Amino acid sequence: MDASTLSTVSFDGEMLMRAVEEQRSVRGLRWRGLAVELWDQSAVLNAQLGDDALCPGALQRTAVRGTMSCQYALPLLRWLRRPPEDFLVGEVVDVGDTRLPEAGPDKRLRWDLAELHADLNGRREERALTWAAMGAELVCSPNRLTNLKSAQLADMGLVMQVTQWLAAPASRYVHPTDW
């Protein structure tokens, strides 16, 4: 994939939130009800960890803003039973099976950003690119790419841009976990 094609691919958070809103409406849920259903997806784990439900106000703000972290998007995608690739626009790379892994109530889905960074770095080395050259191809700063190594959060647009550049399904970097 060349940079001109890649720059036309993007994650559409507004499209994701429209799908959430549509399902929320179909199910007759208010924002509080949606927050409870999202929490219930991992209810056993959340109870063990003493975690709180997502804030209904934060969900509403996300709906308005349309942008979110990759970790925040996962409960929404899980609830919809849809992969993040469903919300890509532009010239999307066919990456094969995009289904997210199953996770029971004792697990939640989490991005493994260190694994994503390792694959990105490996490809960078194969192509003999500097981080600056890779950043130019991905239309972002090199720091955003190198920060994936130790990051817990990254924006959904960046991680989907990277998975598309790697021609890999997002699900390769999403795993059920008990933390």
C-alpha positions as CSV (number, residue, x, y, z in Angstrom):
1,M,0.0,0.0,0.0
2,D,1.4,3.4,-0.8
3,A,0.9,6.5,1.3
4,S,-1.5,8.2,-1.1
5,T,-3.9,5.2,-0.7
6,L,-3.4,4.9,3.1
7,S,-4.2,8.5,3.7
8,T,-7.6,8.0,2.3
9,V,-8.4,5.3,4.9
10,S,-9.8,6.4,8.2
11,F,-11.8,5.2,11.2
12,D,-15.2,7.0,11.3
13,G,-16.0,7.3,15.0
14,E,-19.2,9.2,14.1
15,M,-20.4,6.2,12.1
16,L,-19.7,3.9,15.1
17,M,-21.6,6.2,17.4
18,R,-24.5,6.3,14.9
19,A,-24.6,2.5,14.9
20,V,-24.6,2.6,18.8
21,E,-27.4,5.2,18.8
22,E,-29.4,3.1,16.3
23,Q,-29.1,0.0,18.5
24,R,-29.8,2.0,21.7
25,S,-33.0,3.3,20.1
26,V,-34.0,-0.2,18.8
27,R,-33.5,-1.7,22.3
28,G,-35.3,1.2,24.0
29,L,-32.3,2.2,26.1
30,R,-31.4,5.5,27.6
31,W,-27.8,6.4,28.0
32,R,-27.8,5.0,31.5
33,G,-29.2,1.7,30.3
34,L,-26.5,1.5,27.6
35,A,-23.8,2.2,30.2
36,V,-25.2,-0.7,32.3
37,E,-25.3,-3.1,29.4
38,L,-21.7,-2.2,28.5
39,W,-20.7,-2.8,32.1
40,D,-22.6,-6.1,32.2
41,Q,-20.6,-7.5,29.3
42,S,-17.8,-8.0,31.8
43,A,-19.9,-8.0,35.0
44,V,-18.0,-10.8,36.8
45,L,-14.6,-9.2,36.1
46,N,-15.9,-5.7,36.9
47,A,-17.2,-7.0,40.3
48,Q,-13.9,-8.7,41.0
49,L,-12.0,-5.5,40.2
50,G,-14.4,-3.1,41.8
51,D,-14.8,-1.2,38.6
52,D,-17.6,1.2,38.0
53,A,-19.9,1.4,35.0
54,L,-19.1,3.7,32.1
55,C,-20.4,7.2,32.7
56,P,-23.6,7.8,30.6
57,G,-22.5,11.5,30.2
58,A,-19.2,10.3,28.7
59,L,-21.0,8.1,26.3
60,Q,-23.1,11.1,25.2
61,R,-20.1,13.2,24.8
62,T,-18.4,10.5,22.7
63,A,-21.5,10.4,20.5
64,V,-21.2,14.1,19.9
65,R,-17.4,14.1,19.5
66,G,-17.2,10.9,17.4
67,T,-13.6,10.3,18.5
68,M,-12.4,7.9,21.2
69,S,-9.5,5.9,22.5
70,C,-9.0,2.4,21.1
71,Q,-9.7,0.8,24.5
72,Y,-13.0,2.9,24.9
73,A,-14.2,1.7,21.5
74,L,-14.0,-2.0,22.4
75,P,-17.0,-2.3,24.7
76,L,-19.1,-0.4,22.1
77,L,-17.9,-2.7,19.3
78,R,-18.4,-5.8,21.5
79,W,-21.9,-4.7,22.3
80,L,-22.7,-4.2,18.6
81,R,-21.0,-7.5,17.7
82,R,-19.1,-5.7,15.0
83,P,-15.4,-5.3,14.2
84,P,-13.7,-1.9,13.9
85,E,-13.1,-2.5,10.2
86,D,-16.9,-2.0,9.7
87,F,-16.3,1.7,10.5
88,L,-13.4,2.4,8.1
89,V,-14.0,4.7,5.2
90,G,-11.9,5.2,2.1
91,E,-9.9,2.6,0.3
92,V,-9.9,-0.2,2.9
93,V,-7.4,-3.0,2.7
94,D,-9.0,-6.5,2.8
95,V,-7.5,-8.1,5.8
96,G,-9.6,-11.3,5.9
97,D,-11.5,-12.3,9.0
98,T,-12.1,-9.3,11.1
99,R,-14.3,-10.8,13.9
100,L,-13.3,-9.7,17.3
101,P,-12.6,-12.5,19.8
102,E,-15.3,-13.7,22.2
103,A,-15.0,-12.7,25.8
104,G,-17.2,-13.9,28.6
105,P,-18.4,-11.9,31.6
106,D,-15.1,-12.7,33.4
107,K,-13.1,-11.0,30.6
108,R,-12.9,-7.7,28.7
109,L,-11.4,-7.0,25.3
110,R,-8.2,-5.0,25.3
111,W,-5.8,-3.8,22.6
112,D,-2.3,-5.1,22.9
113,L,-0.6,-1.9,21.8
114,A,2.9,-3.3,22.5
115,E,2.2,-6.1,20.1
116,L,1.0,-3.7,17.5
117,H,4.1,-1.6,18.0
118,A,6.3,-4.7,17.7
119,D,4.7,-5.7,14.3
120,L,4.9,-2.1,13.1
121,N,8.6,-1.9,14.1
122,G,9.3,-5.2,12.4
123,R,7.8,-4.0,9.2
124,R,9.6,-0.7,9.5
125,E,12.9,-2.5,9.8
126,E,12.1,-4.8,6.8
127,R,11.5,-1.7,4.7
128,A,14.5,0.1,6.1
129,L,12.4,3.1,7.1
130,T,13.2,5.6,9.8
131,W,10.4,6.4,12.3
132,A,10.2,9.8,10.5
133,A,9.7,8.2,7.1
134,M,7.1,5.8,8.6
135,G,5.3,8.7,10.2
136,A,5.2,10.4,6.8
137,E,3.6,7.3,5.3
138,L,1.1,7.1,8.1
139,V,0.5,10.8,8.1
140,C,1.3,11.2,11.8
141,S,4.2,12.2,13.9
142,P,6.9,9.5,14.6
143,N,6.3,10.0,18.3
144,R,2.7,8.8,18.1
145,L,4.1,5.6,16.5
146,T,6.9,5.0,18.9
147,N,4.6,5.7,21.9
148,L,2.6,2.7,21.0
149,K,5.3,0.5,22.6
150,S,4.4,1.6,26.2
151,A,1.0,3.1,25.7
152,Q,-2.2,1.9,27.4
153,L,-4.3,4.1,25.2
154,A,-4.2,5.4,21.7
155,D,-6.8,7.0,19.5
156,M,-8.9,4.6,17.4
157,G,-8.0,6.5,14.2
158,L,-4.2,5.8,14.8
159,V,-4.5,2.1,15.6
160,M,-6.8,1.4,12.6
161,Q,-4.4,3.4,10.4
162,V,-1.6,1.2,11.6
163,T,-3.5,-2.1,11.2
164,Q,-4.4,-1.1,7.7
165,W,-0.8,-0.2,6.9
166,L,0.2,-3.7,8.2
167,A,-2.7,-5.3,6.2
168,A,-3.7,-7.0,9.4
169,P,-7.1,-7.4,11.1
170,A,-7.5,-5.3,14.2
171,S,-8.6,-8.6,16.0
172,R,-4.9,-9.8,15.8
173,Y,-4.2,-7.1,18.4
174,V,-7.3,-7.4,20.5
175,H,-7.4,-10.1,23.3
176,P,-9.8,-11.1,26.1
177,T,-8.1,-10.3,29.4
178,D,-9.0,-10.4,33.1
179,W,-7.6,-7.0,34.0
